[in-house]
Amino acid sequence: MQEVEYKCYTNKGSWKITALNDHEALRKALWFCWRDGEDFDRIEYRRCGEHYILRISVLDLNSQECWTI
């Protein structure tokens, strides 16, 4: 399996990481944010016309609303 490129956005800017899959990309991004004292916002994946965003969210079952941390 080949690593692909993701772009991580934080409160201090953005940077690129490579990972084998979404799970590893999120794990790496959170670790680098923790290490560098940055606040994680999102990860973007763009390749061959495919584009999606990964965020950390909290689902409030009482109000049926989704809150992004």
PDB file of N, CA, C and O in Angstrom, chain B, residues numbered from 101:
ATOM      1  N   MET B 101       0.841  -1.183   0.000  1.00  0.00           N
ATOM      2  CA  MET B 101       0.000   0.000   0.000  1.00  0.00           C
ATOM      3  C   MET B 101       0.886   1.246   0.000  1.00  0.00           C
ATOM      4  O   MET B 101       1.903   1.295   0.692  1.00  0.00           O
ATOM      5  N   GLN B 102       0.501   2.219  -0.757  1.00  0.00           N
ATOM      6  CA  GLN B 102       1.303   3.429  -0.921  1.00  0.00           C
ATOM      7  C   GLN B 102       0.746   4.571  -0.067  1.00  0.00           C
ATOM      8  O   GLN B 102      -0.468   4.724   0.062  1.00  0.00           O
ATOM      9  N   GLU B 103       1.643   5.364   0.511  1.00  0.00           N
ATOM     10  CA  GLU B 103       1.218   6.520   1.290  1.00  0.00           C
ATOM     11  C   GLU B 103       0.685   7.602   0.363  1.00  0.00           C
ATOM     12  O   GLU B 103       1.177   7.784  -0.751  1.00  0.00           O
ATOM     13  N   VAL B 104      -0.329   8.316   0.840  1.00  0.00           N
ATOM     14  CA  VAL B 104      -0.900   9.432   0.092  1.00  0.00           C
ATOM     15  C   VAL B 104      -0.770  10.698   0.929  1.00  0.00           C
ATOM     16  O   VAL B 104      -0.511  10.629   2.130  1.00  0.00           O
ATOM     17  N   GLU B 105      -0.946  11.838   0.302  1.00  0.00           N
ATOM     18  CA  GLU B 105      -0.737  13.122   0.955  1.00  0.00           C
ATOM     19  C   GLU B 105      -2.046  13.715   1.465  1.00  0.00           C
ATOM     20  O   GLU B 105      -3.060  13.725   0.767  1.00  0.00           O
ATOM     21  N   TYR B 106      -1.997  14.202   2.684  1.00  0.00           N
ATOM     22  CA  TYR B 106      -3.108  14.911   3.317  1.00  0.00           C
ATOM     23  C   TYR B 106      -2.616  16.291   3.729  1.00  0.00           C
ATOM     24  O   TYR B 106      -1.415  16.500   3.900  1.00  0.00           O
ATOM     25  N   LYS B 107      -3.538  17.226   3.889  1.00  0.00           N
ATOM     26  CA  LYS B 107      -3.178  18.558   4.356  1.00  0.00           C
ATOM     27  C   LYS B 107      -3.912  18.819   5.664  1.00  0.00           C
ATOM     28  O   LYS B 107      -5.136  18.711   5.725  1.00  0.00           O
ATOM     29  N   CYS B 108      -3.172  19.161   6.701  1.00  0.00           N
ATOM     30  CA  CYS B 108      -3.723  19.412   8.023  1.00  0.00           C
ATOM     31  C   CYS B 108      -3.800  20.915   8.266  1.00  0.00           C
ATOM     32  O   CYS B 108      -2.841  21.643   8.009  1.00  0.00           O
ATOM     33  N   TYR B 109      -4.945  21.374   8.762  1.00  0.00           N
ATOM     34  CA  TYR B 109      -5.158  22.781   9.092  1.00  0.00           C
ATOM     35  C   TYR B 109      -5.256  22.934  10.602  1.00  0.00           C
ATOM     36  O   TYR B 109      -5.945  22.166  11.274  1.00  0.00           O
ATOM     37  N   THR B 110      -4.554  23.942  11.128  1.00  0.00           N
ATOM     38  CA  THR B 110      -4.550  24.209  12.564  1.00  0.00           C
ATOM     39  C   THR B 110      -4.798  25.701  12.795  1.00  0.00           C
ATOM     40  O   THR B 110      -5.003  26.468  11.854  1.00  0.00           O
ATOM     41  N   ASN B 111      -4.774  26.090  14.076  1.00  0.00           N
ATOM     42  CA  ASN B 111      -4.940  27.503  14.405  1.00  0.00           C
ATOM     43  C   ASN B 111      -3.729  28.341  13.991  1.00  0.00           C
ATOM     44  O   ASN B 111      -3.813  29.569  13.967  1.00  0.00           O
ATOM     45  N   LYS B 112      -2.611  27.701  13.668  1.00  0.00           N
ATOM     46  CA  LYS B 112      -1.396  28.428  13.295  1.00  0.00           C
ATOM     47  C   LYS B 112      -1.041  28.298  11.821  1.00  0.00           C
ATOM     48  O   LYS B 112       0.014  28.774  11.401  1.00  0.00           O
ATOM     49  N   GLY B 113      -1.898  27.667  11.030  1.00  0.00           N
ATOM     50  CA  GLY B 113      -1.604  27.510   9.606  1.00  0.00           C
ATOM     51  C   GLY B 113      -1.945  26.120   9.112  1.00  0.00           C
ATOM     52  O   GLY B 113      -2.879  25.484   9.601  1.00  0.00           O
ATOM     53  N   SER B 114      -1.181  25.656   8.139  1.00  0.00           N
ATOM     54  CA  SER B 114      -1.434  24.324   7.585  1.00  0.00           C
ATOM     55  C   SER B 114      -0.111  23.691   7.179  1.00  0.00           C
ATOM     56  O   SER B 114       0.886  24.380   6.965  1.00  0.00           O
ATOM     57  N   TRP B 115      -0.121  22.371   7.079  1.00  0.00           N
ATOM     58  CA  TRP B 115       1.051  21.628   6.658  1.00  0.00           C
ATOM     59  C   TRP B 115       0.601  20.303   6.079  1.00  0.00           C
ATOM     60  O   TRP B 115      -0.532  19.871   6.293  1.00  0.00           O
ATOM     61  N   LYS B 116       1.507  19.653   5.337  1.00  0.00           N
ATOM     62  CA  LYS B 116       1.179  18.403   4.661  1.00  0.00           C
ATOM     63  C   LYS B 116       1.804  17.221   5.403  1.00  0.00           C
ATOM     64  O   LYS B 116       2.901  17.315   5.953  1.00  0.00           O
ATOM     65  N   ILE B 117       1.070  16.106   5.398  1.00  0.00           N
ATOM     66  CA  ILE B 117       1.581  14.856   5.946  1.00  0.00           C
ATOM     67  C   ILE B 117       1.270  13.730   4.957  1.00  0.00           C
ATOM     68  O   ILE B 117       0.389  13.862   4.108  1.00  0.00           O
ATOM     69  N   THR B 118       1.992  12.642   5.077  1.00  0.00           N
ATOM     70  CA  THR B 118       1.686  11.461   4.273  1.00  0.00           C
ATOM     71  C   THR B 118       1.276  10.334   5.210  1.00  0.00           C
ATOM     72  O   THR B 118       1.797  10.207   6.318  1.00  0.00           O
ATOM     73  N   ALA B 119       0.327   9.515   4.744  1.00  0.00           N
ATOM     74  CA  ALA B 119      -0.159   8.402   5.549  1.00  0.00           C
ATOM     75  C   ALA B 119      -0.725   7.327   4.638  1.00  0.00           C
ATOM     76  O   ALA B 119      -1.038   7.578   3.474  1.00  0.00           O
ATOM     77  N   LEU B 120      -0.850   6.126   5.188  1.00  0.00           N
ATOM     78  CA  LEU B 120      -1.390   5.002   4.427  1.00  0.00           C
ATOM     79  C   LEU B 120      -2.904   5.062   4.292  1.00  0.00           C
ATOM     80  O   LEU B 120      -3.462   4.563   3.315  1.00  0.00           O
ATOM     81  N   ASN B 121      -3.581   5.679   5.285  1.00  0.00           N
ATOM     82  CA  ASN B 121      -5.045   5.759   5.264  1.00  0.00           C
ATOM     83  C   ASN B 121      -5.524   6.920   6.131  1.00  0.00           C
ATOM     84  O   ASN B 121      -4.717   7.612   6.751  1.00  0.00           O
ATOM     85  N   ASP B 122      -6.839   7.130   6.171  1.00  0.00           N
ATOM     86  CA  ASP B 122      -7.413   8.244   6.929  1.00  0.00           C
ATOM     87  C   ASP B 122      -7.118   8.133   8.421  1.00  0.00           C
ATOM     88  O   ASP B 122      -6.808   9.130   9.073  1.00  0.00           O
ATOM     89  N   HIS B 123      -7.214   6.936   8.953  1.00  0.00           N
ATOM     90  CA  HIS B 123      -6.989   6.719  10.382  1.00  0.00           C
ATOM     91  C   HIS B 123      -5.568   7.124  10.781  1.00  0.00           C
ATOM     92  O   HIS B 123      -5.367   7.820  11.775  1.00  0.00           O
ATOM     93  N   GLU B 124      -4.595   6.682   9.999  1.00  0.00           N
ATOM     94  CA  GLU B 124      -3.209   7.033  10.290  1.00  0.00           C
ATOM     95  C   GLU B 124      -2.968   8.525  10.106  1.00  0.00           C
ATOM     96  O   GLU B 124      -2.216   9.120  10.878  1.00  0.00           O
ATOM     97  N   ALA B 125      -3.581   9.137   9.114  1.00  0.00           N
ATOM     98  CA  ALA B 125      -3.426  10.581   8.889  1.00  0.00           C
ATOM     99  C   ALA B 125      -3.952  11.369  10.084  1.00  0.00           C
ATOM    100  O   ALA B 125      -3.310  12.315  10.539  1.00  0.00           O
ATOM    101  N   LEU B 126      -5.103  10.984  10.584  1.00  0.00           N
ATOM    102  CA  LEU B 126      -5.675  11.670  11.736  1.00  0.00           C
ATOM    103  C   LEU B 126      -4.805  11.472  12.976  1.00  0.00           C
ATOM    104  O   LEU B 126      -4.584  12.412  13.739  1.00  0.00           O
ATOM    105  N   ARG B 127      -4.319  10.261  13.175  1.00  0.00           N
ATOM    106  CA  ARG B 127      -3.440   9.975  14.311  1.00  0.00           C
ATOM    107  C   ARG B 127      -2.162  10.812  14.261  1.00  0.00           C
ATOM    108  O   ARG B 127      -1.750  11.392  15.265  1.00  0.00           O
ATOM    109  N   LYS B 128      -1.540  10.867  13.080  1.00  0.00           N
ATOM    110  CA  LYS B 128      -0.322  11.663  12.922  1.00  0.00           C
ATOM    111  C   LYS B 128      -0.594  13.149  13.140  1.00  0.00           C
ATOM    112  O   LYS B 128       0.164  13.829  13.830  1.00  0.00           O
ATOM    113  N   ALA B 129      -1.669  13.644  12.553  1.00  0.00           N
ATOM    114  CA  ALA B 129      -1.994  15.064  12.674  1.00  0.00           C
ATOM    115  C   ALA B 129      -2.220  15.460  14.130  1.00  0.00           C
ATOM    116  O   ALA B 129      -1.721  16.492  14.579  1.00  0.00           O
ATOM    117  N   LEU B 130      -2.967  14.647  14.864  1.00  0.00           N
ATOM    118  CA  LEU B 130      -3.217  14.954  16.277  1.00  0.00           C
ATOM    119  C   LEU B 130      -1.937  14.897  17.096  1.00  0.00           C
ATOM    120  O   LEU B 130      -1.745  15.710  18.000  1.00  0.00           O
ATOM    121  N   TRP B 131      -1.062  13.952  16.793  1.00  0.00           N
ATOM    122  CA  TRP B 131       0.192  13.856  17.519  1.00  0.00           C
ATOM    123  C   TRP B 131       1.070  15.082  17.259  1.00  0.00           C
ATOM    124  O   TRP B 131       1.630  15.650  18.197  1.00  0.00           O
ATOM    125  N   PHE B 132       1.196  15.498  15.980  1.00  0.00           N
ATOM    126  CA  PHE B 132       2.002  16.677  15.667  1.00  0.00           C
ATOM    127  C   PHE B 132       1.404  17.938  16.283  1.00  0.00           C
ATOM    128  O   PHE B 132       2.142  18.804  16.752  1.00  0.00           O
ATOM    129  N   CYS B 133       0.081  18.050  16.288  1.00  0.00           N
ATOM    130  CA  CYS B 133      -0.567  19.215  16.921  1.00  0.00           C
ATOM    131  C   CYS B 133      -0.262  19.240  18.414  1.00  0.00           C
ATOM    132  O   CYS B 133       0.064  20.288  18.972  1.00  0.00           O
ATOM    133  N   TRP B 134      -0.370  18.073  19.059  1.00  0.00           N
ATOM    134  CA  TRP B 134      -0.063  17.994  20.487  1.00  0.00           C
ATOM    135  C   TRP B 134       1.398  18.361  20.741  1.00  0.00           C
ATOM    136  O   TRP B 134       1.695  19.139  21.647  1.00  0.00           O
ATOM    137  N   ARG B 135       2.305  17.803  19.946  1.00  0.00           N
ATOM    138  CA  ARG B 135       3.730  18.049  20.122  1.00  0.00           C
ATOM    139  C   ARG B 135       4.093  19.522  19.944  1.00  0.00           C
ATOM    140  O   ARG B 135       4.914  20.064  20.685  1.00  0.00           O
ATOM    141  N   ASP B 136       3.463  20.170  18.938  1.00  0.00           N
ATOM    142  CA  ASP B 136       3.818  21.547  18.599  1.00  0.00           C
ATOM    143  C   ASP B 136       2.926  22.590  19.265  1.00  0.00           C
ATOM    144  O   ASP B 136       3.128  23.786  19.058  1.00  0.00           O
ATOM    145  N   GLY B 137       1.942  22.163  20.061  1.00  0.00           N
ATOM    146  CA  GLY B 137       1.070  23.108  20.765  1.00  0.00           C
ATOM    147  C   GLY B 137       0.090  23.819  19.854  1.00  0.00           C
ATOM    148  O   GLY B 137      -0.253  24.975  20.100  1.00  0.00           O
ATOM    149  N   GLU B 138      -0.365  23.154  18.811  1.00  0.00           N
ATOM    150  CA  GLU B 138      -1.325  23.743  17.877  1.00  0.00           C
ATOM    151  C   GLU B 138      -2.704  23.134  18.102  1.00  0.00           C
ATOM    152  O   GLU B 138      -2.821  22.020  18.614  1.00  0.00           O
ATOM    153  N   ASP B 139      -3.754  23.870  17.715  1.00  0.00           N
ATOM    154  CA  ASP B 139      -5.128  23.383  17.822  1.00  0.00           C
ATOM    155  C   ASP B 139      -5.559  22.797  16.479  1.00  0.00           C
ATOM    156  O   ASP B 139      -5.570  23.495  15.465  1.00  0.00           O
ATOM    157  N   PHE B 140      -5.908  21.529  16.478  1.00  0.00           N
ATOM    158  CA  PHE B 140      -6.332  20.830  15.265  1.00  0.00           C
ATOM    159  C   PHE B 140      -7.670  21.372  14.775  1.00  0.00           C
ATOM    160  O   PHE B 140      -8.586  21.591  15.568  1.00  0.00           O
ATOM    161  N   ASP B 141      -7.779  21.590  13.455  1.00  0.00           N
ATOM    162  CA  ASP B 141      -9.052  22.009  12.863  1.00  0.00           C
ATOM    163  C   ASP B 141      -9.607  20.919  11.947  1.00  0.00           C
ATOM    164  O   ASP B 141     -10.725  20.443  12.147  1.00  0.00           O
ATOM    165  N   ARG B 142      -8.815  20.523  10.934  1.00  0.00           N
ATOM    166  CA  ARG B 142      -9.304  19.525   9.979  1.00  0.00           C
ATOM    167  C   ARG B 142      -8.154  18.983   9.140  1.00  0.00           C
ATOM    168  O   ARG B 142      -7.049  19.527   9.123  1.00  0.00           O
ATOM    169  N   ILE B 143      -8.460  17.879   8.438  1.00  0.00           N
ATOM    170  CA  ILE B 143      -7.550  17.299   7.457  1.00  0.00           C
ATOM    171  C   ILE B 143      -8.294  17.242   6.138  1.00  0.00           C
ATOM    172  O   ILE B 143      -9.466  16.867   6.096  1.00  0.00           O
ATOM    173  N   GLU B 144      -7.620  17.613   5.063  1.00  0.00           N
ATOM    174  CA  GLU B 144      -8.212  17.517   3.727  1.00  0.00           C
ATOM    175  C   GLU B 144      -7.453  16.495   2.892  1.00  0.00           C
ATOM    176  O   GLU B 144      -6.229  16.386   2.967  1.00  0.00           O
ATOM    177  N   TYR B 145      -8.205  15.756   2.101  1.00  0.00           N
ATOM    178  CA  TYR B 145      -7.633  14.802   1.162  1.00  0.00           C
ATOM    179  C   TYR B 145      -8.120  15.181  -0.227  1.00  0.00           C
ATOM    180  O   TYR B 145      -9.324  15.310  -0.450  1.00  0.00           O
ATOM    181  N   ARG B 146      -7.197  15.358  -1.157  1.00  0.00           N
ATOM    182  CA  ARG B 146      -7.523  15.672  -2.553  1.00  0.00           C
ATOM    183  C   ARG B 146      -6.659  14.808  -3.453  1.00  0.00           C
ATOM    184  O   ARG B 146      -5.431  14.825  -3.367  1.00  0.00           O
ATOM    185  N   ARG B 147      -7.326  14.050  -4.321  1.00  0.00           N
ATOM    186  CA  ARG B 147      -6.559  13.243  -5.271  1.00  0.00           C
ATOM    187  C   ARG B 147      -7.479  12.767  -6.384  1.00  0.00           C
ATOM    188  O   ARG B 147      -8.548  12.213  -6.124  1.00  0.00           O
ATOM    189  N   CYS B 148      -7.063  12.986  -7.611  1.00  0.00           N
ATOM    190  CA  CYS B 148      -7.775  12.496  -8.800  1.00  0.00           C
ATOM    191  C   CYS B 148      -9.265  12.813  -8.763  1.00  0.00           C
ATOM    192  O   CYS B 148     -10.089  11.939  -9.033  1.00  0.00           O
ATOM    193  N   GLY B 149      -9.609  14.019  -8.439  1.00  0.00           N
ATOM    194  CA  GLY B 149     -11.010  14.421  -8.423  1.00  0.00           C
ATOM    195  C   GLY B 149     -11.750  14.055  -7.149  1.00  0.00           C
ATOM    196  O   GLY B 149     -12.895  14.470  -6.966  1.00  0.00           O
ATOM    197  N   GLU B 150     -11.132  13.293  -6.270  1.00  0.00           N
ATOM    198  CA  GLU B 150     -11.760  12.933  -5.000  1.00  0.00           C
ATOM    199  C   GLU B 150     -11.327  13.944  -3.939  1.00  0.00           C
ATOM    200  O   GLU B 150     -10.144  14.263  -3.827  1.00  0.00           O
ATOM    201  N   HIS B 151     -12.287  14.445  -3.163  1.00  0.00           N
ATOM    202  CA  HIS B 151     -11.990  15.450  -2.152  1.00  0.00           C
ATOM    203  C   HIS B 151     -12.911  15.235  -0.963  1.00  0.00           C
ATOM    204  O   HIS B 151     -14.126  15.125  -1.123  1.00  0.00           O
ATOM    205  N   TYR B 152     -12.330  15.176   0.230  1.00  0.00           N
ATOM    206  CA  TYR B 152     -13.150  15.130   1.436  1.00  0.00           C
ATOM    207  C   TYR B 152     -12.364  15.698   2.613  1.00  0.00           C
ATOM    208  O   TYR B 152     -11.144  15.853   2.553  1.00  0.00           O
ATOM    209  N   ILE B 153     -13.095  16.003   3.681  1.00  0.00           N
ATOM    210  CA  ILE B 153     -12.527  16.632   4.871  1.00  0.00           C
ATOM    211  C   ILE B 153     -12.802  15.737   6.071  1.00  0.00           C
ATOM    212  O   ILE B 153     -13.899  15.199   6.220  1.00  0.00           O
ATOM    213  N   LEU B 154     -11.788  15.584   6.929  1.00  0.00           N
ATOM    214  CA  LEU B 154     -11.934  14.847   8.179  1.00  0.00           C
ATOM    215  C   LEU B 154     -11.870  15.835   9.335  1.00  0.00           C
ATOM    216  O   LEU B 154     -10.944  16.642   9.417  1.00  0.00           O
ATOM    217  N   ARG B 155     -12.860  15.771  10.236  1.00  0.00           N
ATOM    218  CA  ARG B 155     -12.902  16.627  11.422  1.00  0.00           C
ATOM    219  C   ARG B 155     -13.191  15.760  12.638  1.00  0.00           C
ATOM    220  O   ARG B 155     -13.628  14.616  12.506  1.00  0.00           O
ATOM    221  N   ILE B 156     -12.947  16.307  13.816  1.00  0.00           N
ATOM    222  CA  ILE B 156     -13.354  15.655  15.059  1.00  0.00           C
ATOM    223  C   ILE B 156     -14.625  16.354  15.506  1.00  0.00           C
ATOM    224  O   ILE B 156     -14.651  17.572  15.678  1.00  0.00           O
ATOM    225  N   SER B 157     -15.682  15.568  15.693  1.00  0.00           N
ATOM    226  CA  SER B 157     -16.979  16.134  16.059  1.00  0.00           C
ATOM    227  C   SER B 157     -17.556  15.395  17.256  1.00  0.00           C
ATOM    228  O   SER B 157     -17.179  14.263  17.557  1.00  0.00           O
ATOM    229  N   VAL B 158     -18.487  16.074  17.935  1.00  0.00           N
ATOM    230  CA  VAL B 158     -19.216  15.485  19.048  1.00  0.00           C
ATOM    231  C   VAL B 158     -20.685  15.518  18.698  1.00  0.00           C
ATOM    232  O   VAL B 158     -21.210  16.557  18.299  1.00  0.00           O
ATOM    233  N   LEU B 159     -21.351  14.389  18.846  1.00  0.00           N
ATOM    234  CA  LEU B 159     -22.772  14.305  18.557  1.00  0.00           C
ATOM    235  C   LEU B 159     -23.541  14.389  19.866  1.00  0.00           C
ATOM    236  O   LEU B 159     -23.361  13.548  20.746  1.00  0.00           O
ATOM    237  N   ASP B 160     -24.398  15.397  20.002  1.00  0.00           N
ATOM    238  CA  ASP B 160     -25.239  15.569  21.187  1.00  0.00           C
ATOM    239  C   ASP B 160     -26.560  14.864  20.916  1.00  0.00           C
ATOM    240  O   ASP B 160     -27.394  15.375  20.169  1.00  0.00           O
ATOM    241  N   LEU B 161     -26.757  13.695  21.517  1.00  0.00           N
ATOM    242  CA  LEU B 161     -27.958  12.907  21.258  1.00  0.00           C
ATOM    243  C   LEU B 161     -29.215  13.556  21.818  1.00  0.00           C
ATOM    244  O   LEU B 161     -30.316  13.243  21.363  1.00  0.00           O
ATOM    245  N   ASN B 162     -29.083  14.447  22.789  1.00  0.00           N
ATOM    246  CA  ASN B 162     -30.242  15.116  23.374  1.00  0.00           C
ATOM    247  C   ASN B 162     -30.843  16.150  22.432  1.00  0.00           C
ATOM    248  O   ASN B 162     -32.065  16.280  22.351  1.00  0.00           O
ATOM    249  N   SER B 163     -30.002  16.879  21.725  1.00  0.00           N
ATOM    250  CA  SER B 163     -30.506  17.928  20.845  1.00  0.00           C
ATOM    251  C   SER B 163     -30.428  17.539  19.371  1.00  0.00           C
ATOM    252  O   SER B 163     -30.910  18.278  18.512  1.00  0.00           O
ATOM    253  N   GLN B 164     -29.829  16.391  19.069  1.00  0.00           N
ATOM    254  CA  GLN B 164     -29.667  15.901  17.710  1.00  0.00           C
ATOM    255  C   GLN B 164     -28.892  16.877  16.827  1.00  0.00           C
ATOM    256  O   GLN B 164     -29.174  17.015  15.636  1.00  0.00           O
ATOM    257  N   GLU B 165     -27.924  17.542  17.423  1.00  0.00           N
ATOM    258  CA  GLU B 165     -27.066  18.452  16.689  1.00  0.00           C
ATOM    259  C   GLU B 165     -25.643  17.921  16.730  1.00  0.00           C
ATOM    260  O   GLU B 165     -25.265  17.226  17.673  1.00  0.00           O
ATOM    261  N   CYS B 166     -24.871  18.236  15.738  1.00  0.00           N
ATOM    262  CA  CYS B 166     -23.481  17.831  15.661  1.00  0.00           C
ATOM    263  C   CYS B 166     -22.603  19.048  15.933  1.00  0.00           C
ATOM    264  O   CYS B 166     -22.712  20.058  15.238  1.00  0.00           O
ATOM    265  N   TRP B 167     -21.750  18.959  16.920  1.00  0.00           N
ATOM    266  CA  TRP B 167     -20.862  20.069  17.282  1.00  0.00           C
ATOM    267  C   TRP B 167     -19.441  19.717  16.892  1.00  0.00           C
ATOM    268  O   TRP B 167     -18.960  18.629  17.207  1.00  0.00           O
ATOM    269  N   THR B 168     -18.775  20.617  16.221  1.00  0.00           N
ATOM    270  CA  THR B 168     -17.379  20.415  15.871  1.00  0.00           C
ATOM    271  C   THR B 168     -16.516  21.005  16.972  1.00  0.00           C
ATOM    272  O   THR B 168     -16.716  22.147  17.386  1.00  0.00           O
ATOM    273  N   ILE B 169     -15.563  20.227  17.440  1.00  0.00           N
ATOM    274  CA  ILE B 169     -14.678  20.691  18.511  1.00  0.00           C
ATOM    275  C   ILE B 169     -13.642  21.618  17.912  1.00  0.00           C
ATOM    276  O   ILE B 169     -12.785  22.133  18.631  1.00  0.00           O
TER     277      ILE B 169
END
